[in-house]
Amino acid sequence: MTARESLARTLKLIVGSCLCLGVLSGSPALGAAAPGAAAPGAADDGPRAAPASSWPVFRGNAEMTGIAGSTLPAEPKVLWAVDLGADIESTAAIDGGTVYVGDFEGRLHAVDLATGKQKWTYQAKSAIQAAPSVHDGMVFVGDEWGMFHAVDADTGKAAWTFETQGEIVSSATFDGDRVLFGSYDQNLYALDRTTGELAWKVETEGYVHATPAIIGGVTTVSGCDGYLWLVDVKDGRVIDKIVLGGQAGATPAMAGGKAFIGTYENQVVAVDVEQRKIAWVYEHPKRKFPYYASAAVTGDRVLIAGRDKILRSLDPENGETHWEWNSGGRIDSSPVVVGGRAFLGTQTGAVVAVDLENGEPAWQFETGSGIVASPAVAAGKLVIGTVDGMLYCFG
């Protein structure tokens, strides 16, 4: 690891943990929706799964539900494991039979999903922590220096780059011809995904660490400023911002007219985005630890893991606890729902499947290295990287 990478890791523990520039104070006025803007949540007919054959964005789809459309065997086996030679904290994207993943040496890798064979490597300006996103033959990802890259998915050649003034950990999502992402320069960006030209940007009041979710023509992004922002995707008009009660680095999961977000105030918050208010707040009665991982949400469960080592299942209507499972290690990996199980990684190095009904481990594999990345699941396979640079494929 270079001195630069060592410094980046230290800064991530301090800055990336959302110890943000802004101070949370007061409650913003709740304004009316912008004229012509879609009502947040209006197009939500329930949690949507990722396509069965691909995992194109960080949490599988634009609503960030963390639900796989694919299946996995009862006892997944290692199909291949590749040493990429540098810390992998980037969650993989899968599309067209190819895995795309970044590493701490600033390389974006394209790996064959069937064999693990390297297809190409693209060199960014610096470390890639963000999950790549794939759309219409292009791969989009930001780096530590604040450069956002559009790369040809087949050749690994740069199509265009766009420079921000802060680290990019947020992954990209798409709406029509727009690609959206956040930066540590405190802005939420929308670019033309073909040319890289700026369509609009919204300045928030803190680092934008989370990936924006999109639903019904509205993007919602949780921020290190402690707000959930509601922004019209078409023109960047701010519809509203809702106080979360704490800084948030996690990506909001959208379902049933609500956004579900873990915060650094040791709480899980459900926001009614139609009513513009907090629906409920969950906090563990004893274990006071922050949430870095993002939630997965099904029709009857919110699944979220924290740095208290616990994966829990909560009722999306009221936040009541169904069950808790203690992994024995801090969890920054966001769970992915595959059938009746939730898959995730732990800092102790385990890839685990937990039964949704009872919260009991149903399958486990020890990698021998810590895991920060989240699973990507498509075409009957699960892909996940470790901090010692190994990329695993299970199926």
Secondary structure as UniProt FT lines:
FT   HELIX           3..11
FT   HELIX           12..16
FT   TURN            17..18
FT   TURN            35..36
FT   TURN            40..43
FT   TURN            52..53
FT   TURN            58..59
FT   TURN            62..63
FT   STRAND          78..83
FT   STRAND          93..95
FT   TURN            96..97
FT   STRAND          98..102
FT   TURN            104..105
FT   STRAND          107..112
FT   TURN            113..115
FT   STRAND          118..123
FT   STRAND          133..135
FT   TURN            136..137
FT   STRAND          138..142
FT   TURN            144..145
FT   STRAND          147..152
FT   TURN            153..155
FT   STRAND          158..163
FT   STRAND          173..175
FT   TURN            176..177
FT   STRAND          178..182
FT   TURN            184..185
FT   STRAND          187..192
FT   TURN            193..195
FT   STRAND          198..203
FT   STRAND          213..215
FT   TURN            216..217
FT   STRAND          218..222
FT   TURN            224..225
FT   STRAND          227..232
FT   TURN            233..235
FT   STRAND          238..243
FT   STRAND          253..255
FT   TURN            256..257
FT   STRAND          258..262
FT   TURN            264..265
FT   STRAND          267..272
FT   TURN            273..276
FT   STRAND          277..283
FT   STRAND          296..297
FT   STRAND          302..305
FT   TURN            307..308
FT   STRAND          310..314
FT   TURN            316..318
FT   STRAND          321..326
FT   STRAND          336..338
FT   TURN            339..340
FT   STRAND          341..345
FT   TURN            347..348
FT   STRAND          350..355
FT   TURN            356..358
FT   STRAND          361..366
FT   STRAND          376..378
FT   TURN            379..380
FT   STRAND          381..385
FT   TURN            387..388
FT   STRAND          390..394
//
